[in-house]
Amino acid sequence: MIYELKNKVPRNSSFIYAEDVLTSTVFGNVRYFKNQDIMVDFLNKSTDKNGNYPKIEKENIFEIEFWKKYSSLNSSKINEPDLILLNKSYIILIECKYFSILNEENDIEYDKDHYNNQLLRYSTIINEYYQNRSNKLIIFLTNDKIRPSDLLNKTVEKLDPQIKLYWLSWNKIYKTMKNHDINCLEINEKYLYNDLMEFLKKRNLTGFCGFDINEIVYDRFYKKTYSFSKVKINNKVWRFKHE
């Protein structure tokens, strides 16, 4: 991360487009905070096809596995999801994409009976290895600004109904961290926090976090589109509705 922040990455390097680099930088560093509040808050920004959130309780402490290899009991294929989060009641499988797309089969002409993709293949890990968990989640983490509904709806059609599928955007992590109370962080955690925030800015993963203004005259359109809340005397932060 420091390597990139100090502009040491060679120009035109594929390094900055690698989703494994982004995944390890964000989750690999977030796990070093004394609690997992930031990570849980970020994952709770995920939504299912109906717009519902997973509502993972912050009391949960997860063991985090990166690129763990699983051999399928029914075939010779090796599955390697980007992230597995585990505790006694939860199994959360996270598939991360940045500039690449999800590997799909039979995508040109949709055939429900034969359609398959990485998320469906990885769901066998949950069924074969973690059947005893009461909460089974798959989170598809992408750089999209809008939910890839067509892909996810096709996946849900074939997914085991006991496994809940959610979508999450990388652009939610900056706002999640921005809303975190840094006063509760220790000095070394503040260094980590500040570096991560700068990294997300450098990668343009900030999303929309409102903007500061003083006085403004606005009509009905703006009232329907924006809302504001006071954060300090004489200043207001304007945000899109429902942000």
Secondary structure, DSSP 8 states (H G I E B T S, - for coil): -HHHHTT-S-TT-GGGG-HHHHHHHHHHHHTTSSS-HHHHHHHTT-B-TTS------TT---EEEES--EE-SSSS-EE--SEEEE-SSEEEEEEE-SSS---EESTTTT-TTT-EEHHHHHHHHHHHH-TT-SEEEEEEEES-SS--HHHHHHHHHHS-TTEEEEEEETTHHHHHHHTS-GGGS-HHHHHHHHHHHHHHHHTT------EEES-----HHHHHHEEEEEEETTEEEEEETT-
